[in-house]
Amino acid sequence: MIMPKTLRITLRKSMIGRPGKHRRVVHSLGLRKLNKTVVLKDTPTVRGMIRKVSHMLEVEEKADETQ
């Protein structure tokens, strides 16, 4: 059985001085404050959002423990 992956995404750089598009993408990922972490499913949509603001994030992949 293939285990779905999850991504731990942490906001590492401040949104101060960033373009509005970057702010909206980070906000839609669920990140509101610096150094906060969210866990999301690994989907193409989430991957595309991460790619847009990868310079501000720290991403860690892991297999989902729940079945």
C-alpha contacts under 8 A as a table, 3 or more apart, distances in Angstrom:
res1	aa1	res2	aa2	distance
3	M	63	A	6.29
3	M	64	D	6.33
4	P	41	K	7.57
4	P	42	D	7.47
4	P	63	A	6.32
4	P	64	D	5.78
5	K	41	K	6.29
5	K	42	D	5.57
5	K	61	E	6.97
5	K	62	K	5.77
5	K	63	A	4.44
5	K	64	D	5.22
6	T	39	V	6.56
6	T	40	L	5.61
6	T	41	K	4.46
6	T	42	D	5.18
6	T	61	E	6.12
6	T	62	K	5.57
6	T	63	A	6.01
6	T	64	D	5.70
7	L	39	V	5.55
7	L	40	L	5.33
7	L	41	K	6.11
7	L	42	D	5.97
7	L	59	V	6.57
7	L	60	E	5.66
7	L	61	E	4.76
7	L	62	K	6.33
8	R	37	T	6.54
8	R	38	V	5.79
8	R	39	V	4.59
8	R	40	L	6.68
8	R	59	V	5.69
8	R	60	E	5.05
8	R	61	E	6.46
8	R	62	K	7.84
9	I	37	T	5.43
9	I	38	V	5.40
9	I	39	V	6.33
9	I	40	L	7.72
9	I	57	L	6.64
9	I	58	E	5.81
9	I	59	V	4.68
9	I	60	E	6.58
10	T	31	L	7.69
10	T	35	N	5.87
10	T	36	K	5.55
10	T	37	T	4.28
10	T	38	V	6.62
10	T	57	L	5.62
10	T	58	E	5.12
10	T	59	V	6.50
11	L	14	S	7.71
11	L	31	L	6.65
11	L	33	K	7.32
11	L	34	L	5.41
11	L	35	N	5.09
11	L	36	K	5.91
11	L	37	T	6.80
11	L	56	M	6.20
11	L	57	L	4.80
11	L	58	E	6.53
12	R	34	L	6.06
12	R	35	N	5.42
12	R	56	M	5.66
12	R	57	L	5.39
12	R	58	E	6.48
13	K	34	L	6.80
13	K	55	H	7.93
13	K	56	M	4.78
13	K	57	L	6.94
14	S	34	L	6.30
14	S	56	M	7.44
15	M	18	R	5.38
15	M	22	H	7.88
15	M	23	R	6.36
18	R	22	H	6.35
18	R	23	R	6.75
19	P	22	H	5.45
19	P	23	R	6.56
20	G	23	R	5.04
20	G	24	R	6.21
21	K	24	R	5.19
21	K	25	V	6.26
22	H	25	V	5.18
22	H	26	V	6.23
22	H	52	K	7.35
22	H	53	V	6.31
23	R	26	V	5.28
23	R	27	H	6.08
24	R	27	H	5.04
24	R	28	S	6.06
25	V	28	S	5.13
25	V	29	L	6.35
25	V	49	M	6.25
25	V	52	K	7.79
25	V	53	V	7.52
26	V	29	L	5.19
26	V	30	G	6.83
26	V	31	L	5.79
26	V	32	R	7.68
26	V	49	M	7.97
26	V	53	V	7.38
27	H	30	G	5.27
27	H	31	L	5.32
27	H	32	R	6.05
28	S	31	L	7.31
29	L	38	V	7.94
29	L	46	V	7.64
29	L	49	M	7.65
30	G	38	V	6.80
31	L	34	L	7.89
31	L	36	K	6.50
31	L	37	T	7.09
31	L	38	V	6.97
32	R	36	K	7.37
33	K	36	K	5.75
40	L	46	V	7.84
41	K	46	V	7.77
42	D	46	V	6.55
42	D	47	R	6.97
43	T	46	V	5.33
43	T	47	R	6.19
44	P	47	R	4.98
44	P	48	G	6.13
45	T	48	G	5.22
45	T	49	M	6.41
46	V	49	M	5.12
46	V	50	I	6.18
47	R	50	I	5.06
47	R	51	R	6.16
48	G	51	R	5.05
48	G	52	K	6.49
49	M	52	K	5.30
49	M	53	V	6.86
50	I	53	V	5.50
50	I	54	S	5.34
50	I	57	L	7.59
51	R	54	S	5.08
53	V	56	M	5.66
53	V	57	L	6.79
54	S	57	L	5.21
54	S	58	E	7.47
64	D	67	Q	7.78
